[in-house]
Amino acid sequence: MSEQITLYSATVCPYAHRAELALKEVGVDFKRYEIDLNNKPDWYAPKINRASKVPALAYGGPDVPPDQPSPDSTKIPESLVLLQLIPELYPGRSTLIPKDPIVLAQARVFIETFTNAFMPAWSAFLFKNADDAEEQMRAALQWVMKAKTHKYAVSDEFTIADAAIGPFLARLELFLANDVGKFTEGRGSKFITALRADESFKPFWDYLDLIKGRESFKKTWSPDVVLAQMKTRL
Ligand SMILES: N[C@@H](CCC(=O)N[C@@H](CS)C(=O)NCC(=O)O)C(=O)O
């Protein structure tokens, strides 16, 4: 019998979404426990993740209710660690970890470079209302289009690179299109409309549609809940 898996998650969180995508891609049964980030349970930090962040996985140990975690399960935080661990626990059940070590290295470089290119623009637009937010975000999305070398990011198959960035790109579109963020009203939707009208960004939207069309994504994506939770965090 396989070990029990409990994922502590929050629907709004793109990092947690990475782990959920990996679990769905490998097709394993798991328990999911929603953490209210505005009102975290007292036991969460001491018993699951000292950093008090989602995602975190409780692996193995007895089959207990998620809100009564056992000291006998192994607790593992950090989305990128989980994105690697989950397919490694269930080899041959997904394409997440490319078989070719060179392609795997390229996936890791893709994730690292995406983080450096995208995160400052994400925060400039959504949280800082920076003067040059549009410019920064255009450059970040242009980087995505340029860095993507295959049908998916680094391969014709869905890998950790796509699972790492999809949750951020989908939320970017959702938050901006609905003007949910700490920016001037209308600025987000105007940007998305302009980007959609710009033919040079078509490969970006095609790529995002491809990710959003995967079963694993559809099963883990609740835009209404993401929006509602995001509004409480601004
Ligand atoms: N480096 C972490 C970042 C996770 C993270 O920042 N999660 C946020 C939610 S998106 C969180 O739990 N924040 C704690 C809080 O809001 O109190 C990872 O990749 O898993």
The ligand as an SDF file (V2000), in Angstrom:
LIG
                    3D

 20 19  0  0  0  0  0  0  0  0999 V2000
    9.1190   29.6250   -1.2240 N   0  0  0  0  0  0  0  0  0  0  0  0
    7.7930   29.1550   -0.8890 C   0  0  0  0  0  0  0  0  0  0  0  0
    6.8330   30.3150   -0.9390 C   0  0  0  0  0  0  0  0  0  0  0  0
    5.4290   29.9190   -0.4630 C   0  0  0  0  0  0  0  0  0  0  0  0
    4.6000   31.1490   -0.1120 C   0  0  0  0  0  0  0  0  0  0  0  0
    5.0950   32.2880   -0.0900 O   0  0  0  0  0  0  0  0  0  0  0  0
    3.3070   30.9200    0.1960 N   0  0  0  0  0  0  0  0  0  0  0  0
    2.4760   32.0020    0.6770 C   0  0  0  0  0  0  0  0  0  0  0  0
    1.1040   32.0030    0.0580 C   0  0  0  0  0  0  0  0  0  0  0  0
    1.1600   32.2230   -1.7050 S   0  0  0  0  0  0  0  0  0  0  0  0
    2.2680   31.8360    2.1710 C   0  0  0  0  0  0  0  0  0  0  0  0
    1.9960   30.7640    2.6430 O   0  0  0  0  0  0  0  0  0  0  0  0
    2.3850   32.9390    2.9130 N   0  0  0  0  0  0  0  0  0  0  0  0
    2.1880   32.9200    4.3270 C   0  0  0  0  0  0  0  0  0  0  0  0
    1.1190   33.8500    4.7520 C   0  0  0  0  0  0  0  0  0  0  0  0
    0.4490   34.4540    3.9180 O   0  0  0  0  0  0  0  0  0  0  0  0
    0.9570   33.9800    5.9590 O   0  0  0  0  0  0  0  0  0  0  0  0
    7.3890   28.0430   -1.8620 C   0  0  0  0  0  0  0  0  0  0  0  0
    7.8810   28.0570   -3.0040 O   0  0  0  0  0  0  0  0  0  0  0  0
    6.6230   27.1550   -1.4720 O   0  0  0  0  0  0  0  0  0  0  0  0
  1  2  1  0
  2  3  1  0
  2 18  1  0
  3  4  1  0
  4  5  1  0
  5  6  2  0
  5  7  1  0
  7  8  1  0
  8  9  1  0
  8 11  1  0
  9 10  1  0
 11 12  2  0
 11 13  1  0
 13 14  1  0
 14 15  1  0
 15 16  2  0
 15 17  1  0
 18 19  2  0
 18 20  1  0
M  END
$$$$
